[in-house]
Amino acid sequence: MEKLPLNQDLETKKVLKQVISANKELAKLNGIMSIIPNQEILINALILQEAKDSSEIENIITTHDEIYLSNVDENISKEVKEVKNYKEALLYGYNQIKTNKLLLLKDIIKINEIVTNTSAGIRKQPGTTLKNQFGKVIYTPPQSYDEIMELISNLEKYINDDLDDMDYLVKLAIIHYQFEKIHPFYDGNGRTGRIINVLYLVLKELLDIPILYLSKYIIKHKSEYYKLLQEVESGEWENWVLFMLKAVEVISKETIQLIIKISELMEDTKHKIQIQLPKIYSKDLIDILFLHPYTKIDFLANTLNLHRDTASKYLKELEKIGILKSVKFGRNKYFVNIELFNLLKEGVNS
């Protein structure tokens, strides 16, 4: 495998044209997120969706109900646990970058450990191959521990140091390809690589918070994604870079629309409560209703400093005016923000 930086300039006319479009939409996204002051709402809304989509690429299938309910109920399936691990790993990486302004190899290893719930670390045993759906070997990554460490250490340096002057989004495509081809871990390489994507955008200050996730685009174009990855091995970089740039542009547009819709829904909910239930209205109440599609008495009682009976009364009144809907899972009762849940489930299309 070739080390980074590459010995070729990937910024062709086609690539540069797409770079402009992708950066334009990404900048719009980074600017518009401020319309929702509590950024935790956006992180929660989008990170679980990404965790679900990224895990789906690895055939870990869950439903939106299971995912969002997992925020309030500890009785979750193995599949949902894996999705929650993804969320935890992404937040760990984000916090490391915000603290250290670096994305180090030790952080990537820790991210993988959280994703896979193991402590296996970098591959030491040979024998790892990538097979297609028919069991045929389509790629054999580096096998020796020394070679893997040499390549992943080189990638770490490329992520953190500006070893060439190519646009950061072009570098994103290079980094994603290089990581997937090194395939440094026994398991969870795909999920770890997709976490690195968004963390790199935060690291290079193209995004303030991790809210651009490409897994949805990859799922939609899965066969093309794997085909183009393989073609890079024979030097066909341009189409791969264009694919990744297009993914950034498309998902930026979709995320902008989703943020606008969440903001509009928050305003509608605020006005509805102010008019119909003015005595219980507060900004903190609105935040609680949008931090998670599912909520419960404890959330209101603890955050608003209410007695449980009062919190229960609030939730029932919100259900009466159609903002919430009560649901029972086992012995437990929860309240779902119906319109928010449907919005996150259905998403938007640019």
Residue pairs with C-beta under 8 A, 6 or more apart in sequence:
1 142
1 151
1 178
1 181
1 182
3 150
3 151
3 154
4 154
4 155
4 157
4 158
4 163
4 174
4 178
5 158
5 163
5 164
6 164
6 174
6 237
8 237
9 166
10 166
10 170
10 173
10 174
10 237
10 238
10 241
11 19
11 166
11 167
11 170
12 238
14 238
14 242
15 170
15 238
15 241
15 242
15 245
18 241
18 242
18 245
18 246
18 249
19 167
19 169
19 170
19 245
21 245
21 249
22 169
22 245
22 246
22 248
22 249
22 252
23 167
23 169
23 206
25 248
25 249
25 252
25 253
25 256
26 169
26 201
26 206
26 207
26 212
26 248
26 249
26 252
27 206
28 252
28 256
29 207
29 211
29 212
29 252
29 255
29 256
29 259
30 206
30 207
30 208
32 256
32 259
32 260
33 39
33 42
33 208
33 209
33 211
33 259
35 259
35 260
35 263
36 42
36 259
36 262
36 263
36 266
38 287
38 290
38 291
39 208
39 209
40 291
41 262
41 287
41 290
41 291
42 209
42 211
42 259
42 262
43 91
43 209
43 210
43 211
44 71
44 291
44 292
45 258
45 262
45 290
45 340
45 344
46 211
46 213
46 255
46 258
47 87
47 90
47 91
47 210
47 211
47 213
48 67
48 68
48 71
48 83
48 87
49 67
49 213
49 216
49 344
49 347
50 86
50 90
50 194
50 198
50 213
50 215
50 216
51 67
51 83
51 84
51 86
51 87
51 90
52 62
52 64
52 67
52 83
53 213
53 215
53 216
53 219
54 86
54 190
54 191
54 194
54 195
54 213
54 215
55 61
55 62
55 79
55 82
55 83
55 86
55 191
56 62
56 215
56 219
57 190
57 191
57 194
57 215
57 218
57 219
57 222
58 190
58 191
60 79
60 82
60 83
61 79
62 77
62 79
62 80
62 83
64 341
64 344
64 345
66 76
66 77
66 79
66 80
67 80
67 83
68 292
68 293
68 294
68 336
68 341
68 344
69 76
69 294
69 329
69 334
70 76
70 80
70 83
70 84
71 292
71 294
72 292
72 294
72 295
72 296
72 299
72 334
73 294
73 329
73 332
73 334
75 329
75 330
76 84
81 117
82 117
85 114
85 115
85 116
85 117
86 115
86 191
86 195
88 114
89 110
89 111
89 112
89 114
89 115
89 191
89 192
89 195
90 111
90 195
90 198
90 199
90 210
92 107
92 110
92 111
92 114
93 103
93 107
93 108
93 111
93 195
93 196
93 199
94 199
94 202
94 209
94 210
96 102
96 103
96 104
96 107
97 103
97 199
97 202
97 203
98 202
101 203
102 160
102 203
103 156
103 159
103 160
103 196
103 199
103 200
103 203
104 156
104 160
105 152
105 153
105 156
108 152
108 156
108 192
108 196
109 121
109 122
111 192
111 195
111 196
112 121
112 185
112 188
112 189
112 192
113 119
113 120
113 121
115 188
115 191
115 192
115 195
116 185
116 187
116 188
118 186
118 187
120 185
120 186
120 187
121 185
122 145
122 148
122 149
122 152
122 184
122 185
123 145
123 148
123 183
123 184
123 185
123 186
124 145
126 143
126 144
127 143
128 140
128 141
128 143
128 183
128 186
129 137
129 139
129 140
129 141
130 137
130 138
130 139
130 140
130 141
130 183
131 137
131 138
132 138
138 230
139 181
139 230
139 233
141 181
141 182
141 183
142 148
142 151
142 182
142 183
148 182
148 184
151 178
151 182
151 184
152 182
152 184
155 175
155 178
155 179
155 182
157 163
158 171
158 174
158 175
158 178
159 175
159 196
159 200
159 203
160 203
164 171
166 174
168 200
168 201
168 204
168 206
169 206
169 244
169 245
169 248
170 241
170 245
171 200
172 197
172 200
172 201
172 244
172 248
173 240
173 241
173 243
173 244
173 245
174 241
175 196
175 197
175 200
176 193
176 196
176 197
176 244
177 229
177 232
177 240
179 189
179 192
179 193
179 196
180 189
180 190
180 193
180 229
181 229
181 232
181 233
183 189
185 192
194 213
194 214
194 215
194 218
197 213
197 214
198 207
198 210
198 211
198 212
198 213
198 214
199 210
201 207
201 210
201 212
202 208
202 209
202 210
211 255
212 248
212 251
212 252
212 255
213 251
214 244
214 247
214 248
214 251
216 251
216 254
216 347
217 246
217 247
217 250
217 251
218 225
218 247
221 243
221 247
224 243
225 243
228 236
228 239
228 240
228 243
229 240
231 239
231 240
232 240
250 350
253 350
254 347
254 348
254 349
254 350
257 348
257 350
258 343
258 347
258 348
261 343
261 348
262 290
262 340
262 343
265 290
265 339
265 340
265 343
266 286
266 290
269 286
269 289
269 290
269 323
269 339
270 281
270 286
272 321
272 323
273 280
273 281
273 285
273 286
273 318
273 321
273 323
274 281
276 321
277 317
277 318
277 321
280 314
280 317
280 318
282 304
284 303
284 304
285 300
285 304
285 314
288 295
288 299
288 300
288 303
288 304
289 295
289 318
289 323
289 324
289 337
289 340
290 337
290 340
291 299
292 299
293 336
293 337
293 340
293 341
293 344
294 334
294 335
294 336
294 337
294 341
295 315
295 324
295 334
295 335
295 336
295 337
296 332
296 333
296 334
296 335
297 308
297 311
297 312
297 315
298 308
298 311
300 306
300 311
300 314
300 315
301 307
301 308
301 310
301 311
304 311
306 314
315 324
315 326
315 335
316 326
318 324
318 335
319 325
319 326
319 335
322 338
323 337
323 338
323 339
324 335
324 336
324 337
324 338
325 335
325 336
325 338
326 333
326 334
326 335
326 336
327 333
327 334
327 335
327 336
328 334
